[in-house]
Amino acid sequence: MLDRDQLETFAVVIEQQSFEKAATALSITRGAVSQRIKALEESLSTVLVLRERPVSPTPAGEVLLRHVKALRVMEGSALQALAPQPKLHAPVPLSIAVNADSLATWFPEVLKELLLSQLVALEVVADDQDHTSQLLSRGEVIGCISTSAKAADGFAAECLGAMEYRCYATPEFAARAFPDGLTVPAVLAAPAVLFNRKDSLHDDFLKSRFGFSIDRYAKHFLPSPVALLEGVAMGAGYGLIPSTQAQPLVESGRLLDLCPNHSVMVDLYWHHWELEPPLAHDVTALIVKVAHRELVTSEVETPVVIAGPGDSASRLRHVNPVVTDHNAKADCNTQ
């Protein structure tokens, strides 16, 4: 049997990314933390912690961290079930990873039900949808929204649906920057608004339109879906925005769809433990239910797979063929 105090100390060290901070959180000495970690590593005959700044788990440590997270959820669920009155016991801590665009569009419906249930103490980690799976594999979260359809060993991936993105700008910006449509020369001269440096969606969109990669164009980075939308709406540039998020501004005339015959569909998947405790299973069921109601039905049998730079492939689908003439308007216009 693994020592529970040692397991909890190990988990807190990884979560705090520091032996000193873990000691403070656990109200024990730094030496006691080190002794517990050393004893746990000796009992398992493997190194669990990379003693760097910040502290991080080894591959073996990632496996053990997932085990501790599962223990916490199972214990919390059991205590809630055994409580003499409903909701008498403290909420169970849960961490999930969600892409920022989902948080800004359909995921608040999930949050509303989870938070108002008072059964969980929820931590939502926001990251790009192509990178959230790394948090799950490291054991930092119990589930994540990702663009990858393939689940790692010990995990399952459920298709949620697809988010539709369209390319928007203000009418004034479109008339000034794209008088002849979305041509390559115009793209090279006009600033685009992206989420952050990990965001490959805009690059993939341009490649799908012209048939080759374009990366040397001016970029604004605004790491918030709301800020990105406002950046485009103020006329600072053009960019890809979830159509549901942009629709009110389109209807009011503040934004214009630069490519009305072309949308980008990004398939999303919920990755979670293959063997889930009951509470985690309920979270999975809720996310899948809301996603199927709010997202576009996914056509995963006919995806166009486009690899983002330095990362796994993103599952993007486009509604019309690639245009290879670099001076063509690519069926996009500013009318």
Secondary structure by P-SEA (a helix, b strand, c coil): cccaaaaaaaaaaaaaccaaaaaaaacccaaaaaaaaaaaaaaaccccccccccccccaaaaaaaaaaaaaaaaaaaaaaaaccccccccbbbbbbbbccccccccaaaaaaaaaaacccbbbbbbcccccaaaaaaaccccccccccccccccbbbbbcbbbbbbbbbcaaaaaacccccccaaaaacbbbbbcccccaaaaaaaaaaccccccccbbbbbccaaaaaaaaaacccccccccccaaaaaaacccccccccbbbbbbbbbbccccccaaaaaaaaaaaaaaaaccccccccccccccccccccccccccbbbbcccccccccccc
